[in-house]
Amino acid sequence: MSLYGMMRTGVSGMNAQANRLSTTADNIANSDTTGYKRSSAEFSTLIMPSTGGAYNSGGVTTTIRQAVSDPGVLQYTTSVSDLAVSGDGFFVVQDPSGTPFLTRAGAFVPDAQGRLVNAAGFQLMAYSYANGTPAATVNGFEGLEPVVISDQGLTATPSTAGTFSGNLPAGATPVLAANLPSANAATAQYTQKTSMVAYDNLGNKKLLDVYFTNTGAGTWEVAVFDQSKATPGTGFPYAAGGALGSANLTFDTTTGKLSGTPTGVTFTVPGGASLDLDLSKLTQLGTGFTVSDAQVNGNAPSTIDKIQISKDGTIYAQYKDGTSKPLYKIPLADVQSPDQLKALPGNVYAQGTDSGAIRVGFANEGKAGSIISGALENSNVDIAEELTDMIAAQRSYTANSKVFQTGSDLMDVLVNLKR
């Protein structure tokens, strides 16, 4: 046995327990840090080759692991922008230089520019609805942009799509072609009438008259007019060109469902954009006229009153006039081995050599969990466990120091043999 080897083994043991105490200190210090994942020191033996019955002591090596896959308890708050992940997945954030990272620390608040940033200054990233319904880039961070919630200025959105569902009475009396609303004559007749609100390019409300007229067995005409152009007191004829748009609908006389094409009507909102009104959910059954649902997108000029975040990560802006629209969709990222991610300052993670590639998707898809608004994930540190580990590490450190001290004493004996 080498006395130098014995002393080096003692030093190795003390160094290993010092690493263990360091992780314990970090864990205790971050026991109240949102989204923090406890660290632990994992030991493995270091064996030195031995020959001829002489044993050469080796030592111990230390590997630091983070319990990233171990979730913390959710704590509910009163802030909508406080976010937590229930299940697997990480928020994608970026630092001021634009470098993306992963995190579970979801205590986001708006900064001076309206960007949602957490306590470490990392900005929340998401996909924008500006160019339509977003899709995730599964193998990269392209397409993501900082979430900006700003109430500066007014926002108006023209109507471009709508839906109308209900029932048309199957026993209605047909109207002659010359008297159909689309002819826009003073003698016009119709079966049913309703009205809908749409918005032009400047956010002005446009009240639209929608006429449903039976033209025969299972056939109906739908015609849309600008109510402001109606003849006072009567309605027909409407000025300025008549109907904004019309279509002929055909229903299956057996099932009462809309069959064939078209399944809607397209027209231009006065002063606005082209609007597609979907009528595919209409039925023709033996009962009266009923309206089940009627919706048109767009909104009047208004500032953002508040935001709401759904479990699938969609951020909705609710305006002061009561309307709402989606602004962003927050993705969740995941890797094959979360515990092998590289931990970095600010409670963020980067892809590690053994973690696997980062995959980006949306909440409730695949292994990804759901996003909880108004909640934060506590650290997964157990103070009682950490204090127990601290005592055990202290005792082990003391024992290893005794090994070193014994080796030093034996070395003194060996040196003094000459005397």
C-alpha positions in Angstrom: 0.0 0.0 0.0 1.3 3.5 -0.9 1.0 6.0 2.0 0.8 8.7 -0.7 -2.0 6.9 -2.3 -3.8 6.6 1.1 -3.5 10.3 1.6 -4.7 11.0 -1.9 -7.7 8.8 -1.3 -8.5 10.7 1.8 -8.3 14.0 -0.1 -10.5 12.5 -2.8 -13.1 11.6 -0.2 -13.0 15.1 1.3 -13.4 16.7 -2.1 -16.4 14.5 -2.9 -18.1 15.4 0.4 -17.3 19.0 -0.2 -19.1 18.8 -3.6 -22.0 17.1 -1.8 -22.1 20.0 0.8 -21.9 22.5 -2.1 -25.0 21.0 -3.8 -26.8 21.0 -0.4 -26.0 24.6 0.1 -27.3 25.5 -3.3 -30.5 23.5 -2.7 -31.2 25.2 0.6 -30.4 28.7 -0.8 -32.8 28.1 -3.7 -35.6 26.3 -1.7 -37.9 29.2 -2.4 -36.8 29.8 -6.0 -39.6 29.3 -8.5 -39.0 26.3 -10.8 -35.7 25.4 -9.2 -34.6 21.8 -9.5 -32.5 20.3 -6.7 -28.9 19.2 -7.4 -27.3 16.1 -6.0 -23.7 14.7 -5.9 -23.6 11.2 -7.3 -20.4 9.2 -6.4 -18.6 6.4 -8.3 -15.5 4.5 -7.4 -12.0 5.1 -8.9 -10.0 1.9 -8.8 -6.3 1.9 -9.2 -4.5 -1.2 -10.6 -2.9 -3.5 -8.0 -0.1 -6.0 -8.4 1.5 -8.9 -6.4 -0.9 -8.6 -3.5 -0.1 -4.9 -3.0 -3.3 -2.9 -3.0 -3.2 0.6 -4.3 -6.1 2.7 -3.0 -8.0 4.7 -5.6 -10.7 7.3 -4.7 -14.1 8.6 -5.6 -15.3 10.7 -8.5 -18.3 13.0 -8.4 -21.0 13.6 -10.9 -23.5 16.5 -10.3 -27.1 15.7 -11.3 -30.2 17.9 -11.4 -33.6 16.4 -10.6 -35.1 18.3 -13.6 -37.8 15.7 -14.2 -39.0 15.8 -10.6 -41.9 18.3 -10.5 -42.4 20.8 -7.8 -45.7 21.6 -6.1 -47.9 24.2 -7.8 -48.7 27.4 -5.9 -51.6 29.4 -7.1 -51.4 33.2 -7.4 -53.6 36.1 -8.5 -51.4 37.1 -11.6 -52.6 35.8 -15.0 -49.0 36.1 -16.3 -47.7 33.6 -13.7 -47.3 30.4 -15.6 -46.6 26.8 -14.6 -46.4 23.5 -16.5 -48.5 20.7 -15.2 -46.6 17.7 -16.5 -43.6 17.5 -18.8 -42.2 20.4 -20.8 -40.3 23.7 -20.5 -41.1 27.3 -21.5 -38.8 28.7 -24.2 -37.2 32.0 -23.2 -34.4 34.1 -24.5 -31.8 36.4 -22.9 -31.3 40.0 -24.0 -28.9 38.9 -26.7 -31.5 36.6 -28.3 -30.1 33.2 -27.2 -32.9 30.7 -26.5 -33.0 28.6 -23.3 -35.5 26.3 -21.5 -37.0 27.0 -18.1 -39.7 26.1 -15.6 -39.5 29.5 -13.9 -42.8 31.1 -15.0 -43.1 34.2 -12.9 -43.5 36.5 -15.9 -44.4 40.2 -15.6 -44.5 42.9 -18.4 -41.4 45.2 -18.7 -41.4 48.7 -20.0 -41.9 47.5 -23.6 -44.7 45.1 -22.7 -42.5 42.0 -23.0 -43.1 39.2 -20.5 -39.9 38.6 -18.5 -39.2 36.5 -15.5 -37.2 37.3 -12.3 -33.9 36.4 -14.1 -34.7 38.8 -17.0 -35.4 36.1 -19.6 -38.2 36.9 -22.1 -41.0 34.5 -22.8 -41.1 33.2 -26.4 -44.2 32.2 -28.4 -45.7 32.0 -31.9 -47.8 34.9 -33.1 -51.3 34.8 -34.6 -50.5 37.7 -36.8 -50.1 35.5 -39.9 -52.9 33.0 -39.0 -53.0 30.0 -36.7 -49.4 29.2 -35.7 -47.6 25.8 -36.2 -44.7 24.7 -34.1 -41.2 24.3 -35.6 -40.4 20.9 -34.0 -36.7 20.8 -34.6 -35.7 24.4 -33.8 -36.7 27.8 -32.4 -37.4 29.5 -35.7 -40.7 31.4 -35.8 -40.7 32.2 -32.1 -40.8 35.8 -31.0 -40.9 37.6 -27.6 -44.5 37.9 -26.2 -45.4 41.6 -26.2 -48.6 42.7 -24.4 -49.0 46.5 -25.0 -52.0 48.7 -24.4 -50.5 51.6 -26.3 -52.9 52.9 -29.0 -56.1 51.6 -30.3 -56.6 48.4 -32.3 -59.3 47.7 -34.8 -59.7 44.4 -36.8 -62.0 44.1 -39.9 -64.4 41.2 -40.1 -63.3 38.4 -42.5 -65.1 35.3 -41.3 -68.3 34.3 -39.5 -70.5 31.4 -38.7 -74.3 31.1 -38.5 -76.1 27.9 -37.4 -79.8 27.3 -36.7 -82.9 25.8 -38.3 -85.1 26.9 -41.2 -88.7 25.7 -41.1 -89.3 22.8 -43.5 -93.0 23.7 -44.1 -92.4 27.3 -45.3 -94.3 28.7 -48.3 -92.1 29.2 -51.4 -91.6 32.8 -52.7 -91.7 33.5 -56.4 -88.4 34.3 -58.1 -89.5 37.9 -59.0 -90.2 38.7 -55.4 -87.0 37.2 -53.9 -84.9 39.6 -51.7 -82.0 39.3 -54.1 -84.1 41.1 -56.7 -84.2 44.1 -54.4 -87.7 45.2 -55.5 -90.3 47.0 -53.4 -92.5 43.8 -53.6 -89.7 41.6 -52.1 -90.9 38.8 -49.8 -88.9 36.6 -47.4 -89.4 33.7 -45.0 -87.1 34.7 -42.2 -84.9 37.7 -41.3 -82.1 38.2 -38.8 -79.3 40.8 -38.3 -75.6 40.5 -37.6 -72.8 43.0 -36.7 -69.6 43.2 -38.6 -66.7 45.6 -38.6 -65.1 47.6 -41.4 -61.4 48.4 -41.8 -61.6 51.3 -39.3 -63.5 49.3 -36.8 -66.9 50.8 -37.4 -69.8 48.6 -36.7 -71.9 47.6 -39.8 -75.3 46.2 -39.2 -76.2 43.6 -41.8 -79.7 42.3 -42.6 -79.7 38.6 -43.5 -82.7 37.2 -45.3 -83.6 33.5 -45.6 -86.2 32.8 -48.3 -87.8 29.4 -49.2 -87.7 28.9 -53.0 -89.1 25.4 -53.2 -88.8 21.9 -51.7 -85.4 21.9 -49.9 -84.1 25.0 -51.5 -83.5 28.4 -50.0 -82.0 31.7 -50.9 -79.8 33.7 -48.4 -79.2 37.3 -49.1 -77.2 39.9 -47.1 -77.9 43.7 -47.2 -76.4 46.8 -45.6 -79.1 47.9 -43.1 -78.1 51.5 -43.4 -79.2 51.4 -47.1 -82.7 50.2 -46.4 -85.7 52.3 -47.4 -87.0 54.0 -44.2 -90.1 52.3 -42.8 -90.1 49.4 -45.3 -86.7 48.0 -46.0 -86.9 47.2 -49.6 -85.6 48.3 -51.9 -82.1 48.8 -50.5 -80.0 51.6 -52.1 -76.5 51.5 -53.6 -76.6 48.3 -55.6 -78.9 46.1 -53.5 -77.6 42.9 -51.9 -74.0 42.7 -50.7 -74.1 39.0 -51.5 -76.5 36.0 -52.0 -76.4 32.3 -52.4 -78.8 29.4 -53.1 -78.8 26.6 -50.5 -80.0 23.0 -51.0 -81.1 20.8 -48.1 -81.6 17.0 -48.1 -85.3 16.5 -47.7 -84.7 13.3 -45.8 -82.2 14.3 -43.2 -82.8 18.1 -43.2 -79.0 18.7 -43.5 -77.4 21.1 -45.9 -76.2 19.2 -49.0 -74.1 20.2 -52.0 -72.5 23.5 -52.5 -72.4 26.3 -51.7 -72.4 26.0 -47.9 -72.2 29.7 -47.2 -72.2 33.2 -48.7 -69.3 35.5 -49.4 -69.6 39.3 -49.6 -67.7 42.5 -48.9 -68.5 44.4 -45.7 -69.1 48.1 -46.6 -65.8 49.9 -46.1 -64.2 46.6 -45.0 -62.8 43.3 -46.2 -64.3 40.2 -47.8 -66.3 38.1 -45.3 -67.0 34.4 -45.6 -70.2 33.5 -43.7 -70.2 29.8 -43.0 -73.8 28.3 -43.1 -72.8 24.6 -43.1 -74.5 23.9 -39.7 -77.9 25.1 -40.9 -80.7 22.6 -41.0 -84.2 22.4 -42.5 -86.5 20.5 -40.0 -90.1 20.5 -39.2 -90.0 23.2 -36.5 -89.8 27.0 -36.4 -86.9 29.3 -37.2 -84.2 29.2 -34.5 -80.7 30.6 -34.3 -78.3 28.4 -32.4 -75.1 30.4 -32.9 -74.0 33.5 -34.8 -70.4 34.8 -34.6 -68.4 37.3 -36.7 -64.7 38.0 -36.1 -63.2 41.5 -35.9 -63.4 44.2 -33.3 -64.1 47.9 -32.9 -61.3 50.3 -31.9 -60.3 49.5 -28.4 -57.4 49.0 -26.0 -56.4 45.8 -24.3 -58.2 45.6 -20.9 -56.6 42.3 -19.8 -55.2 39.1 -21.1 -56.2 35.5 -20.5 -54.1 32.3 -21.1 -55.7 29.0 -21.8 -54.4 25.5 -20.9 -53.2 25.0 -24.4 -51.0 28.1 -24.1 -53.1 30.5 -26.2 -52.8 34.1 -25.0 -56.1 36.0 -25.6 -56.4 39.8 -25.5 -59.7 41.0 -24.0 -60.5 44.5 -25.1 -62.5 47.1 -23.2 -65.5 46.7 -25.5 -65.8 43.0 -24.4 -64.3 41.4 -27.5 -61.3 39.2 -27.5 -58.8 37.7 -30.0 -55.8 35.3 -29.8 -52.4 37.0 -29.9 -49.8 34.3 -29.2 -49.6 30.6 -28.6 -47.0 29.5 -26.0 -45.1 26.3 -27.0 -43.5 23.8 -24.7 -40.1 22.2 -25.3 -39.0 18.8 -24.2 -36.0 16.5 -24.5 -35.5 12.7 -24.1 -33.5 13.0 -20.9 -34.4 16.2 -19.0 -32.0 15.3 -16.1 -29.1 15.5 -18.5 -29.8 19.1 -19.5 -27.1 21.6 -18.9 -28.0 23.9 -16.0 -27.1 27.6 -16.4 -27.4 30.7 -14.2 -30.8 32.2 -14.1 -32.6 28.9 -13.6 -32.5 28.0 -17.3 -31.3 25.0 -19.2 -29.5 24.3 -22.5 -29.2 21.2 -24.5 -26.6 18.8 -23.0 -24.5 16.2 -24.7 -26.6 13.4 -23.3 -30.0 15.1 -23.0 -31.1 14.4 -26.5 -32.3 17.0 -29.1 -34.8 19.7 -28.1 -38.3 19.2 -29.5 -40.8 22.0 -29.6 -44.6 21.5 -29.6 -47.7 22.7 -28.0 -49.3 21.9 -24.6 -51.4 18.8 -24.3 -49.7 17.2 -27.4 -47.7 14.1 -27.0 -45.8 14.0 -23.7 -46.2 17.8 -23.1 -48.3 18.8 -20.1 -50.7 21.6 -19.8 -50.0 25.3 -19.1 -51.6 26.6 -15.9 -52.2 30.4 -15.7 -52.1 32.0 -12.3 -49.8 29.4 -10.8 -46.1 28.9 -10.1 -44.1 25.8 -9.7 -42.2 25.7 -6.4 -38.7 24.2 -6.1 -38.6 20.5 -5.6 -36.2 20.9 -2.6 -37.1 19.1 0.7 -35.4 21.1 3.5 -35.5 18.1 5.9 -33.8 15.9 3.4 -31.1 18.5 2.7 -30.3 19.0 6.4 -30.0 15.2 6.8 -27.7 15.1 3.8 -25.7 17.9 5.3 -25.1 16.0 8.6 -24.2 12.9 6.7 -21.7 14.8 4.5 -20.2 16.4 7.5 -19.6 13.1 9.2 -18.1 11.6 6.0 -15.9 14.6 5.5 -14.5 14.2 9.0 -13.9 10.5 8.5 -12.0 11.1 5.3 -9.9 13.8 7.1 -9.0 11.1 9.7 -7.8 8.9 6.8 -5.5 11.7 5.6 -4.3 12.4 9.1 -3.5 8.8 9.7 -1.5 8.6 6.5 0.3 11.8 7.5 1.2 10.3 10.9 2.5 7.1 9.3 4.6 9.1 6.9 6.1 10.9 9.9 7.0 7.5 11.4 8.6 6.4 8.1 10.6 9.6 7.8 11.8 9.3 11.4 13.1 5.7 11.0 16.5 7.1 9.9 16.9 8.9 13.1 
